[in-house]
Amino acid sequence: MKPVCSPRLRGLTLILGAVLCLTASVHAQIPEGMPPGPGQMPGKEKPSGPKPYKEVITDQAKSKPGLFTIHQVGEKTYFELPEALYGKVMLWNTEVAKVPAGIEFGGFPVGYRVVKWERRNNKIQLRNVSYDKRADGKSAIQESVDAANLEPIILTFDVEAEGENKSAVIEVTKLLSSDLPDFSAVSVLGSLGLSGPSQVDSSRSYIEEIKPFPTNIETRSMITYSLGPPSNPSPNPNAPPPAQIPGDIRSISILVHYSLVLLPEKPMMGRYVDPRVGYFTEGFEDYANDQNQVLLRRFITRYRLEKKDPKAALSEPVKPIVYYIAREVPQQWRAYMKQGVEDWNVAFEAAGFKNAILCKDAPTKAEDPNWDPEDARYSVIRWAAQRVENAMGPNVHDPRSGEIISAHIIFWQDLLKIFQKYYFVLCAPNDPRAQKFPLPETVMGEAVRYVTAHEVGHTLGLRHNHKASSAYTIKQLRDPAFTDKNGSTASIMAYGRMNYVAQPEDKIKRLIPLIGPYDKFAIEWGYSPIPTATTPDAEKATLDKISARQVTDPLVRFGGEDGPSQVDPMVKTENIGDDPIEATTLGLKNMERVADMIVNATAKPGEDYAVLKDTYNWMMTVRQLWFGSVVKMVGGVVETRNLGNTEREEFARVPKERQKQAVQFLLENAFVAPRKFVQPGIANRISFVGVADQAMNQQRGLLESLLSPTRFKLLLDAEVLEGDKAYSPLEFVDDVQAGLWKEFEAGSGVTSIDPYRRNLQRSYLEYIKTQLAKAEKPAQVPPGVPAEFAGLINPSTRGTDFRSVMRLKLAKLANKLSIAADNNNFDPMASAHLQDCRREIDEILNPKN
């Protein structure tokens, strides 16, 4: 649900994502009993050649037919590979099915690779297949691409016996139950917060269950690790918290689920990405093109959807997209989840499909004892009994074409907790049902429906579209008829959440987003069949006509989480409406109402104030995000993705007057004492020390964002492009400084300065001092970051006029403080603060070193 929702786990490499390392780990640690030869399965020296079939697959064997036959003989497991499957590409997907209590993890995909089996004499090779480099299969360059695309041998197996039609029997017990070098699952421990020395204990690791199906093999394995001493905490502030494993436990067992799925004989035709529409992608290098260069191509990820009646404008699909609600999902949420899935049908109608997407309850054990929620053939909604305030919607897809094979949406239990906070903080003044915790099922059910629809959107291939949060006007958001029909954002893939702009007198009923115009536009673009096109290039002209609509229609514009979006004030999270200043003004009115009701809403006789504190902290976080959307207007660059439209520019600067309005709004609302939000009735229930710290730290963070190197770089760009019409860095700092230090203006009549203001003024000087020191050094840009984005990732004030502007303004401020000191109208605390600031400015302007 939070930005974590966002997305998607393709980048993880856990278990088999180590599942299939791209190269054989020649130098990896060799498990006990494994001979020194790299990539060789462990075991004793064996006579050359296969044994008679009956000596290996004895009468005691338990055999199951499927994609290939599985034999279990005692503790040993064998694959019997038919000759017809040699060279066929398969997807090997890994999920963690179960973990010990105390670990915030489990039940979601962790990695996948494409593999194939090949026979060489009496050996079977398991090879990793890559599609990173491609040609057309016909031109001479294909030979060069093939030479650069050697498929690594991951493992080799002895052919233990031969069955009918020369099928090869190989033992895979160790493959599926050991931490072999080329299949190392040790990386999963780092994801669980347990990185450090570890070793698989073979005596406590085994294949729990293996089931063959017509197109796939499903395996569950219990892997047990002996843990070394805990490693130091990760220096990454975004890293997950360490797992809560008791200190005296030095072992951990994980139930791992492996799926081996035969990929389609004929890949689906890929569809090239368009930056005007937000899809997840599968990238590759194209060496067979007429552009005189290697092209970096990307296919979007999407389900294969074909019409039953290709000539009909609206047709049912040959094979609909089906999601199953897993057995463990609480009964009261199932109907809402079904609605959330099938809400997408209105979007698929824009692509020409009727009843394209369905949702069903998983079959009971009595109905289908073999049904498995981790089965890679099924798209499933799971429920994880863990304290994680989130949901997630990843998918597994064919890297050749981007075709989505399946998706597993995860709801963690405490998603309900965070949504309850969201809805109360944003909607309580407009919805009487939300004015007392716990919120009723009617409210929480709508929340589950909304989150389901959002996560399903990700599994359909869609990325976040935060620009859609700005598509509706403030007037529309306060119109009951409009919001009943359209919700609060133009896309359910935005983080607009709920309608906090509406006021109680507006009598708005629908406060939660719906499938919006952008969602219909994106599905139309991504899923509409183009029967006349036989190649991805042949589709481009038709798709371009659809994409181009966003130039003139703001309801279908896209802006996600890439470089330009970082400076576009219309790309917002937790904010809605086309005017950030007005939206925040209205939001603050509602939040003041929330502050007045928060104690009665959350407190219960006989219980502590943990819920009050948690909800209060979230309220303050949302308030900060609103102010952040206003900060983004200063130096803001609004992007419209035109792609070669010569009649319209790609970028437009926010007008100077709007930027000045934003600065003034912040000075009057963000950089003042937030007395309504730090009132004794709340503070004295949740804190005994540091009651103002949160508000002060937030003010400091806003100030640093407002004065950031990125801001100066943007203002400098505008001055270069617009000259006198631009909001210059000099004028900008003049406005900010005058507002922050207005108490010292001649004739202000101020005799005392409150603690918030003193802290903010000290923060102003401290930040300038730090940035002036940094201005002497170039920015450190991470490897691989495009030059045009470098200033956004690790900016520096070097070359932005920061030093000259700040020195000039600090000298002016020093003079103002000297005059104020001579007047001697301040109380002792304000006078001490004034003298301290004068000394600090002198040290900044005249450093001793």
Secondary structure, 3 states (H helix, E strand, C coil): CCCCCCCCCCCCCCHHHCCCCCCCCCCCCCCCCCCCCCCECCCCCCCCCCECHHHHCCCCCEEECCCCEEEEECCEEEEEECHHHCCCCEEEEEEEEECCCCCCCCCEEEEEEEEEEEEECCEEEEEEECCCEECCCCCCHHHHHHHCCCCCEEEEEECCEECHHHCEEEECHHHHHCCCHHHCCCHHHHHCCCCCCEEECHHHCEEEEEEECCCEEEEEEEEEEEECCCCCCCCCCCCCCCCCCCCCCCEEEEEEEEEEEECCCCCCCCCECCCCCCECEEEEEECCCCCCCCEEEEEECECCCCECCCCCCCECECCCEEEEECCCCCHHHHHHHHHHHHCCHHHHHHCCECCCEEEEECCCCCCCCCCCCCCCCCEEEEEECCCCCCEECCEEECCCCCEEEEEEEEEECCHHHHHHHHHHHHHCCCCHHHCCCCCCHHHHHHHHHHHHHHHHHHHCCECCCHHHHHCCCHHHHCCHHHHHHHCCCCCCCCCCCCCCCCCHHHCCCCCCCCCCHHHHHHHHHHHCCCCCCCCHHHHHHHHHHHHHHHHCCHHHCCCCCCCHHHCCCCCCCCCCCCCHHHHHHHHHHHHHHHHHHHHHHHCCCCCCCHHHHHHHHHHHHHHHHHHHHHHCCCCCEEECCCCCCCCCCCEEECCHHHHHHHHHHHHHHCCCCCCCCCCHHHHHHHCCCCCCHHHHHHHHHHHHHHCCHHHHHHHHHHHHHHHHHCCCHHHHHHHHHHHHCHHHCCCCCCCCCCHHHHHHHHHHHHHHHHHHHHCCCCCCCCCCCCHHHHHHHCCCCCCCCHHHHHHHHHHHHHHHHHHHHHHCCCCHHHHHHHHHHHHHHHHHHCCCC
